[in-house]
Amino acid sequence: MIISPPLRRRRQDTALHSLQVCSTWDEQRRDLVVAIGVDLSLPAVVKAMMGSTDAWNAAASFCETVMSAKEAAEWEREQTATLRFHQSRRRRRRVVDDDFQPL
């Protein structure tokens, strides 16, 4: 699953955005709409979930899929940032070592 660039901008990366409009989750949202209907307002989703085991399972599946993908993307961003940090430290250390002159 590739996370769309808008999801990287925190202002847009809300639960409501993911539930209702984010194109990254269109396929999963279609499955959810089949189970609970087209009204994806929070009150409607909660009402559907409380009224049907199938709706509950569909909503839980949607949430699990979205959250797992977002957590994986966050983990990947953290690993990339850590790698870049260590690479820059190695470069700086090399420059200092190259300037070292024994007495």
ZIQUICOR-V356775 format. One record per residue. N is the residue number from 1. RES is the residue in one small letter. SS is DSSP state (hx for helix, st for strand, lp for the rest). PHI is phi in whole degrees, -180 to 180 (* if undefined). NEAR is the number of other ideal C-beta (glycine too) atoms within 8 Angstrom. Layout:
N;RES;SS;PHI;NEAR
N;RES;SS;PHI;NEAR
This chain:
1;m;lp;*;5
2;i;lp;-98;4
3;i;lp;-84;9
4;s;lp;-68;8
5;p;hx;-52;5
6;p;hx;-59;8
7;l;hx;-69;13
8;r;hx;-78;7
9;r;lp;-88;8
10;r;lp;-59;4
11;r;lp;-61;4
12;q;lp;-92;9
13;d;lp;-86;11
14;t;lp;-113;6
15;a;hx;-61;5
16;l;hx;-65;7
17;h;hx;-60;10
18;s;hx;-63;12
19;l;hx;-68;11
20;q;hx;-102;7
21;v;lp;-134;4
22;c;lp;-63;11
23;s;hx;-66;6
24;t;hx;-59;11
25;w;hx;-107;12
26;d;hx;-56;7
27;e;hx;-63;6
28;q;hx;-66;11
29;r;hx;-66;11
30;r;hx;-59;8
31;d;hx;-63;11
32;l;hx;-66;13
33;v;hx;-62;10
34;v;hx;-60;6
35;a;hx;-82;12
36;i;hx;-118;14
37;g;lp;106;6
38;v;lp;-81;4
39;d;lp;-80;7
40;l;lp;-103;11
41;s;lp;-68;6
42;l;hx;-59;7
43;p;hx;-60;6
44;a;hx;-68;11
45;v;hx;-65;13
46;v;hx;-63;8
47;k;hx;-60;8
48;a;hx;-63;13
49;m;hx;-62;11
50;m;hx;-75;6
51;g;hx;-95;6
52;s;lp;-156;9
53;t;hx;-65;5
54;d;hx;-62;7
55;a;hx;-64;12
56;w;hx;-59;10
57;n;hx;-64;9
58;a;hx;-65;13
59;a;hx;-67;14
60;a;hx;-63;8
61;s;hx;-64;11
62;f;hx;-58;14
63;c;hx;-62;8
64;e;hx;-63;8
65;t;hx;-63;10
66;v;hx;-64;11
67;m;hx;-66;8
68;s;hx;-62;8
69;a;hx;-66;11
70;k;hx;-67;11
71;e;hx;-65;8
72;a;hx;-64;9
73;a;hx;-66;10
74;e;hx;-65;8
75;w;hx;-60;8
76;e;hx;-63;8
77;r;hx;-62;9
78;e;hx;-65;8
79;q;hx;-64;8
80;t;hx;-64;8
81;a;hx;-64;8
82;t;hx;-64;8
83;l;hx;-62;8
84;r;hx;-61;8
85;f;hx;-60;8
86;h;hx;-67;8
87;q;hx;-65;8
88;s;hx;-68;8
89;r;hx;-65;8
90;r;hx;-63;8
91;r;hx;-62;8
92;r;hx;-64;8
93;r;hx;-64;8
94;r;hx;-62;8
95;v;hx;-63;8
96;v;hx;-64;8
97;d;hx;-63;7
98;d;hx;-66;6
99;d;hx;-83;6
100;f;lp;-69;6
101;q;lp;-122;4
102;p;lp;-66;3
103;l;lp;-75;2
